[in-house]
Amino acid sequence: MDITLILNGRKIAPPLAAYYLLSNLEARGHTADVRYLNLSVLRKEECLPVDMKKLWKVINSPKKVIAIGCLNDLLPYVLFLLHENRDTIRGKTIIMGGFGPAEVAEEIIRRFDFIDYVVKGRDPSILASLLTFMESGESGFSLDGVVWRDGSRVRYHPASIDHFHRYIFPSRPFSDEEKVRVFYLVTVEGCPYHCTFCDASQALSRSLQYRDLAAIVEEIKWVVRRMGKQVKFSIVDEAFIVNRTWVLRFCETLKEHNLNIAWGCFGRIDRVDEEMLDIMRDAGCSALYYGLDGATDTILRKIKKQFDVKTALERLVLSRSYIDDITASFIWGYPFETLKDFLQMLVTIRGLGQKGIKTQLHQLIPVRGTEMYKEYKDAVCFSPDNSYSSVAYPLNREPADFLHFVEKNADIFLAYSTFHTPDREEKLRALSKVVTVHPPIVHHRRGIG
């Protein structure tokens, strides 16, 4: 079967899903043309709304099957355009997937009859299996990892989390391979922590699943051989640094195979030490991203980060002495965050900048299924002005019919909601003095997108 596959991404940093999905489609005899939902093309200037005509041009395809993977930021845009063009897509099979649709898969199937399936499982072979079933014409659909409509009922059977053997690469050359500058890499999945604002441990499992190091080595070699040594590898694992032994083995393996690559990863501030940082630097690590998420011990205790501010700041400075590119991420807008907590965070951010440490500041969004969402559900409020959001765009710049669509389905598009936070107006006034541009849209961590 030949389909159109649409994914968040860009040519210089294609999503891993593009490779893994295409390889599994190829293995089952299916083909796909890949298109990207690239917002740098869809909206060339920050102050302008998304170009709906360009976005629809990406989505619209003459093929009978269109599979769309997206994140939280573009989910309402995609569903809105499909809704507005229901007559155009009538007779086509529309499949959705990715973190955005997966989190609300059942509700999407229940509410939008023009969506036929939502792939919720993370196994990249699920789409290929679904296409094979569709091609067979058989009845009695039942496929793990897929949410589907069975008459008036919505059905779903979870897929196995053992899917690393499906992380394979297509034999055909990938389009514009020479333009790739960043390649994302998965080495371990899962998260053993219990941060109250984040659902990573639920979505990815609390137990850690490790990839075979030999498979990782072959993947790195494949990338370097096809795309050149200029590619920087970005390890996207939530828990890469949780297991010290794993980190050291990974670094040793890179050295053993003479893989002189530049790479960055997420860090866990209470798990790094001088020896680990030295070994990581020697193995090519050039960037570390830490999620601190608060700047007072009160906030850190309430969100269950399991470290204190003193430890975090000391380890940040230590990390900067070994690794040049250090980023500390903070979150504001907790439903229990006082003005004092917030102002202390701004002071901390300024101090870190003076030490050569990069910082990011993200507005908290509600994530269903989390401990915080369950406790503070009544404090969730729709927010058309997302000027300080890192995962959503200001809706007050968009057409009125789109704004109405998002507000009507606000429970699905939680990226466009916030928690009511104390002293919000005072916090916004303080932010306006220190933030002069809209923060970059990022998708690194599930608690923020």
C-alpha positions in Angstrom: 0.0 0.0 0.0 1.3 3.5 -0.9 0.5 6.2 1.7 1.3 9.8 2.6 3.2 10.0 5.9 3.2 13.5 7.5 5.4 14.2 10.5 6.6 17.0 12.7 10.1 17.8 11.7 12.5 19.5 9.2 15.2 18.3 6.8 18.1 19.3 9.0 16.7 17.4 12.0 14.3 14.7 10.8 12.3 12.9 13.5 13.4 9.3 14.4 9.9 8.2 13.5 10.6 8.9 9.9 13.3 6.3 9.7 11.8 3.7 11.9 8.3 4.0 10.4 9.7 3.8 6.8 11.8 0.8 7.6 8.9 -1.1 9.0 6.7 -0.1 6.1 9.3 -1.3 3.7 9.7 -4.6 5.5 5.9 -5.2 5.0 5.9 -4.1 1.3 4.4 -0.7 1.9 5.7 2.7 0.6 5.2 6.3 1.7 6.1 9.8 0.7 7.2 11.8 3.7 6.0 15.4 4.3 7.0 17.7 7.2 4.8 19.9 9.3 7.5 22.6 9.6 6.3 25.7 11.4 9.3 27.7 10.1 7.6 27.4 6.7 4.0 27.6 7.9 4.6 30.8 9.8 7.7 32.8 8.6 7.4 35.6 11.2 6.7 35.1 14.9 4.0 37.8 15.0 2.0 36.2 12.1 -0.6 33.5 12.4 0.0 30.0 10.9 -0.6 29.9 7.2 -3.6 27.6 7.0 -3.4 27.3 3.2 0.2 26.1 3.4 -0.6 23.7 6.2 -3.5 22.2 4.3 -1.3 21.9 1.2 1.0 19.7 3.3 -1.9 17.6 4.7 -4.0 17.2 1.6 -3.0 14.3 -0.6 -4.5 12.4 -3.5 -3.6 9.1 -1.8 -6.3 7.0 -0.1 -4.4 6.7 3.2 -3.0 9.7 5.0 -1.0 9.1 8.3 -0.3 12.1 10.4 2.1 12.3 13.4 2.2 15.5 15.4 2.8 17.0 18.8 0.6 19.1 21.1 1.3 22.4 19.3 0.0 21.4 15.9 -2.7 18.9 17.0 -5.6 21.5 17.0 -4.4 22.9 13.6 -4.4 19.5 12.0 -7.8 18.5 13.4 -9.3 21.9 12.5 -8.3 21.6 8.9 -9.5 18.0 8.6 -12.8 19.1 10.2 -13.2 22.0 7.8 -12.3 19.8 4.8 -14.4 16.8 5.7 -15.9 16.6 2.2 -12.5 16.6 0.6 -11.2 13.7 2.7 -14.4 11.7 2.5 -13.5 8.2 1.3 -9.9 8.4 2.6 -8.5 6.6 5.6 -7.0 9.1 8.1 -4.6 7.7 10.7 -3.1 9.8 13.5 -0.2 9.2 15.9 2.6 10.8 17.8 2.6 12.2 21.4 -0.1 14.8 20.7 -2.9 12.5 19.5 -1.7 9.5 21.6 -2.5 11.3 24.9 -6.1 11.9 23.9 -6.6 9.1 21.4 -9.8 7.7 22.7 -11.5 11.2 22.8 -10.3 12.0 19.3 -11.9 8.8 17.9 -15.0 9.4 20.0 -15.4 13.1 18.9 -14.1 13.2 15.3 -15.7 10.7 12.9 -13.3 11.6 10.1 -10.4 10.1 12.1 -10.3 6.3 11.5 -7.5 5.2 13.7 -5.1 6.6 16.3 -1.8 4.8 16.8 -1.2 5.0 20.5 1.6 2.4 20.9 5.3 3.3 20.5 6.2 0.3 18.4 7.1 1.7 14.9 5.8 -1.6 13.3 2.2 -0.9 14.3 1.4 1.4 11.3 2.8 -1.2 8.9 0.6 -3.9 10.6 -2.4 -1.7 10.4 -1.9 -1.1 6.6 -1.4 -4.8 6.1 -4.7 -5.5 7.8 -6.5 -2.8 5.8 -5.0 -4.2 2.6 -6.2 -7.7 3.4 -9.9 -6.7 3.6 -10.5 -8.9 6.6 -13.1 -8.1 9.2 -12.8 -8.4 13.0 -10.1 -5.8 13.5 -8.0 -6.2 16.6 -4.5 -4.7 16.7 -2.6 -3.9 19.8 -1.5 -0.3 20.1 -4.3 1.2 18.0 -7.5 3.0 19.1 -10.4 2.5 16.8 -14.2 2.8 16.5 -16.3 -0.3 16.8 -19.8 0.9 16.1 -20.6 3.3 18.9 -17.7 1.9 21.1 -14.1 3.0 21.3 -11.7 0.1 21.6 -8.0 -0.1 22.5 -5.6 -2.9 23.5 -2.1 -1.8 24.8 0.9 -2.9 22.8 4.0 -4.5 24.2 6.8 -2.1 25.4 9.4 -4.5 24.0 9.9 -2.9 20.6 13.6 -2.0 20.3 14.1 -4.7 17.7 11.8 -2.6 15.5 14.2 0.3 15.5 15.6 -0.4 12.1 16.5 1.7 9.1 15.2 1.7 5.5 17.5 0.4 2.7 16.5 3.2 0.4 18.3 6.5 0.6 16.5 9.0 2.8 15.5 12.3 1.1 18.1 15.1 1.5 20.4 13.0 3.7 23.3 15.4 3.1 21.3 18.2 4.8 20.9 16.5 8.1 22.7 18.2 10.9 21.0 16.8 14.0 20.1 13.2 14.5 18.0 12.0 17.5 19.1 8.8 19.3 17.2 6.5 21.7 19.3 4.4 24.1 16.9 3.7 27.0 13.2 4.2 27.5 11.2 4.7 30.7 11.3 7.0 33.7 11.5 5.9 37.3 10.7 9.3 38.8 7.3 10.6 40.1 7.4 14.3 39.2 3.8 15.5 39.8 3.4 17.6 36.6 4.8 15.0 34.2 3.4 11.8 32.8 6.6 10.3 31.4 6.7 7.4 33.9 3.1 6.5 32.8 3.6 7.0 29.1 7.0 5.4 28.9 6.8 2.9 31.9 8.5 3.3 35.3 10.9 0.4 34.5 13.8 1.2 32.3 14.2 -0.7 29.0 17.8 -0.6 27.6 18.7 -1.0 23.9 21.4 -3.3 22.9 24.7 -1.3 22.7 25.6 -3.2 19.5 22.4 -1.9 17.8 23.2 1.6 18.9 26.7 1.4 17.5 25.4 0.2 14.2 22.8 3.0 14.1 25.5 5.6 14.7 27.7 4.1 12.0 24.8 4.1 9.6 24.1 7.8 10.2 27.8 8.8 9.9 28.2 6.7 6.7 25.1 8.2 5.1 25.1 11.7 6.3 28.6 12.6 7.3 30.6 13.3 10.4 29.1 16.8 10.8 25.9 15.3 12.3 25.5 16.0 16.0 23.6 13.3 18.0 21.0 14.3 20.5 20.1 11.6 22.9 16.4 12.1 23.7 16.1 9.6 26.6 14.3 10.9 29.7 16.5 8.7 31.9 19.8 8.5 30.1 21.8 9.5 33.2 19.7 7.7 35.8 21.9 4.5 35.7 25.5 5.4 36.2 26.7 2.0 34.9 24.8 2.4 31.7 26.3 5.9 31.1 29.8 4.6 31.6 29.2 1.6 29.4 27.8 3.8 26.6 30.9 6.1 26.8 33.3 3.1 26.8 31.5 1.7 23.8 31.9 4.9 21.8 35.6 4.9 22.6 36.1 1.2 21.8 34.5 1.7 18.3 36.4 4.9 17.6 33.1 6.8 17.2 34.3 10.3 17.4 30.9 11.9 17.4 29.6 15.0 19.1 26.5 14.3 21.3 24.2 15.9 23.9 21.7 14.4 26.3 19.3 15.1 29.2 20.9 15.1 32.6 19.7 14.3 36.0 21.2 16.9 38.3 21.5 14.6 41.4 23.1 11.8 39.5 26.1 13.4 37.9 29.6 13.7 39.5 33.1 14.8 38.5 34.2 11.3 37.3 31.0 10.8 35.2 31.3 14.3 33.6 35.0 13.8 32.8 34.2 10.4 31.1 31.3 11.8 29.2 33.3 14.8 27.9 36.1 12.5 26.8 33.6 10.4 24.9 32.3 13.4 22.9 29.5 14.8 25.1 29.3 18.5 24.3 25.8 19.5 25.7 23.7 18.7 28.8 20.1 19.7 29.4 18.9 19.6 33.0 15.3 19.9 34.1 15.4 21.8 37.4 11.7 22.9 37.2 11.9 25.0 40.3 14.2 27.4 42.2 13.0 27.0 45.8 13.0 24.0 48.0 9.3 24.4 48.6 8.5 24.0 44.9 10.9 21.2 44.5 9.4 19.2 47.3 5.8 19.8 46.1 6.7 18.5 42.6 8.8 15.6 44.0 12.1 16.3 42.3 14.1 14.5 45.0 16.9 17.1 45.1 17.3 20.5 46.7 18.3 23.9 45.3 21.8 23.9 46.8 22.6 20.5 45.2 21.2 21.6 41.8 23.2 24.9 41.7 26.4 23.2 42.7 26.0 20.5 40.1 25.2 23.0 37.4 28.4 24.9 38.1 30.3 21.6 38.2 28.9 20.5 34.9 29.8 23.8 33.3 33.4 23.2 34.3 33.4 20.0 32.1 30.8 20.6 29.4 30.6 23.9 27.5 26.9 23.8 26.6 24.8 23.5 29.8 21.1 24.3 29.8 18.9 24.5 33.0 15.2 24.4 32.4 12.7 26.0 34.7 8.9 25.9 34.9 6.5 28.6 36.2 2.8 28.7 36.7 2.3 25.9 39.3 -1.1 26.2 41.0 0.7 26.6 44.4 3.6 28.8 43.2 3.8 32.0 45.3 5.1 35.3 43.9 8.1 34.8 46.1 8.8 31.4 44.5 8.5 33.0 41.1 10.7 36.0 41.7 13.4 33.8 43.3 13.4 31.7 40.1 14.0 34.9 38.0 16.9 35.8 40.3 18.3 32.3 39.9 18.0 32.4 36.1 19.9 35.7 36.0 22.6 34.3 38.3 23.1 31.2 36.2 23.4 33.3 33.0 26.3 35.2 34.6 28.0 31.9 35.1 27.7 30.9 31.4 24.8 28.5 31.9 21.9 28.7 29.5 18.4 28.7 30.9 14.9 28.1 29.6 11.7 29.2 31.2 8.5 27.3 30.4 4.9 28.0 31.3 3.4 24.9 32.9 0.6 23.2 31.0 -1.8 20.6 32.5 -1.1 17.0 31.5 -4.0 14.6 32.0 -3.2 11.6 34.1 -0.6 13.3 36.2 -0.8 13.7 40.0 -1.0 17.5 39.6 -3.8 17.4 37.1 -5.9 15.1 39.3 -5.4 17.3 42.3 -5.8 20.7 40.6 -8.2 19.9 37.8 -10.6 22.6 38.9 -7.7 25.1 38.5 -7.3 24.4 34.7 -8.4 27.3 32.6 -8.4 27.8 28.8 -5.9 30.5 27.7 -6.1 32.0 24.2 -3.0 34.2 25.1 -0.1 31.9 25.2 2.6 34.5 24.8 4.9 32.8 27.4 4.0 29.2 26.4 6.7 26.8 25.1 4.3 24.3 23.6 1.5 26.4 22.2 1.0 29.5 20.0 -1.0 32.6 20.9 -4.5 31.8 19.7 -5.5 35.5 19.7 -3.5 35.9 16.5 -5.4 33.2 14.7 -8.8 33.3 12.9 -12.0 33.5 15.0 -13.3 30.1 13.7 -10.1 28.4 14.7 -10.1 29.9 18.1 -13.7 28.8 18.6 -12.8 25.2 17.5 -9.9 25.1 20.0 -12.0 26.5 22.9 -14.9 24.1 22.2 -12.4 21.2 22.4 -10.2 22.7 25.1 -10.2 19.4 27.1 -8.4 17.8 24.2 -6.0 20.6 23.5 -4.6 21.0 27.0 -1.5 22.7 25.6 -3.8 25.7 25.2 -4.7 25.7 28.9 -2.9 26.6 32.1 -3.4 26.2 35.8 -4.6 29.2 37.7 -1.5 30.4 39.5 -1.5 32.9 42.4 -0.5 36.5 41.6 -0.6 35.8 37.9 -0.8 39.4 36.9 2.2 40.4 39.0 4.2 37.4 37.5 3.3 38.5 34.0 4.4 42.0 34.7 7.8 40.7 36.0 8.1 38.4 33.0 7.5 41.3 30.5 10.5 43.0 31.9 12.9 40.1 31.5 11.5 38.3 28.4 11.7 40.3 25.2 10.9 37.6 22.7 8.5 34.7 22.5 10.3 31.6 23.9 11.2 28.9 21.4 8.8 26.0 21.0 10.4 22.9 22.5 9.3 19.4 22.8 12.0 17.9 25.0 10.1 17.0 28.1 6.7 15.6 28.4 5.7 17.7 31.4 5.9 20.8 29.1 4.9 19.3 25.8 
